[in-house]
Amino acid sequence: MTSATAEAPAAAAPSEGGSSDDAPGVARGADPDHGLSPERLSGLLYDMMLIRRFEERTMQAYQQAKIGGFCHIYIGQEATAVGAIAALKEGDPVVTAYRDHGHALAKGMHPDACMAEMFGKATGCAKGKGGSMHMFDKPNDMYGGHAIVGGQNPLGCGLGWGIQYTKKDHVALCFMGDGALNQGATHEAMNLASVYNLPLIFVLENNGYSMGTDIARGTAMAHDQRQRAEAYGMRYAECDGQDVLDTYVTFRDEVKRTRNARPINYNEKTGKRESIPTYDVGGRTPGPCFINVKTYRYQGHSMSDPQKYRSKDEVSGKQDVDCINRLVAHLIEHDLLDQESIDKLDAKAKDAAKQALAHAEAADPMPRSELFTDVYANPYGPYKQGEPNPAFAAPDAATEAREED
């Protein structure tokens, strides 16, 4: 694990028009802080530190068999969730895939609720029923991690459509891994998002591997994701997901363009589209966007991944441009924070992760009766252990008579 220190080397400024595979540095342009106050910058650093320290405790608990099932660690990708979500405002919904602990914490979920969920405890965000892959937090507009590859993308469309239908001043983020790019549901969702010009941003967390398969081996035109966006008439952007400031600025600009998107040819008086969609010469609409975030995970696809598809040298090379260290170096270089203050933030993150673990271990397990709640909105429920399901009970004579009539 790369520690949160100021020893990361200074990186070069990025090229025009987005990030490159050479991982451009955080400081760029006339204002290297992009209008962010020292307090906001410190907040971004703490959020990334919290995710990193939380995930370290998660790995420890999983190895001790305190967490069961599948578990996917976010270490290395912290700048993606933190930078993207920092560009949102309160009420903007997020939906993602199963590597979701980082998104949940960045969206405001309490670490105790997140860890307790993985322990299957009643104080978890989903009462211990969802586990690692299903972090839901409606008060913070976190609409879940989803285990089906690409399955969250149609839900992202639903969130965008709901915003548009209710004329809310919001925009939805739908995160996916590169393994979801070739799923049919992804293409259907991108098509619908463009047809209805939804206030929705598809976020590709492009860490280079679909489980253990290099993206170039399984995805056509992996080197040029712009064509995927333009095929559906939506805007395209990319950023360096190892650079929280580059990520934040990219999302800040695209979220602003996407917010309040209305259907193309929308008539405000009638509330309807009056003709089929039309697109400008560039093929892009003012609404949905596809953002290719180039990032990297240090751990395996899941805790059971032996990682035979990549070398240790590759991983250590990526750690040289660690997202936390890069922001630390930026803050020190520009006299925005000293090392003592940075160490205090890291200690605070460690304490929060340690407390989350202690809470999860001490919390009551989910009671057996909870297995029968929150499953269906059903007029026959709630079902109780040991009692027959009334839906399959024999109808009485009066019911049979009514059915005959």
Summary of the structure (lengths in Angstrom):
residues: 405
radius of gyration: 23.0
end to end distance: 71.8
largest distance: 83.1
contacts: 1376
relative contact order: 0.18
helix: 41%
strand: 11%
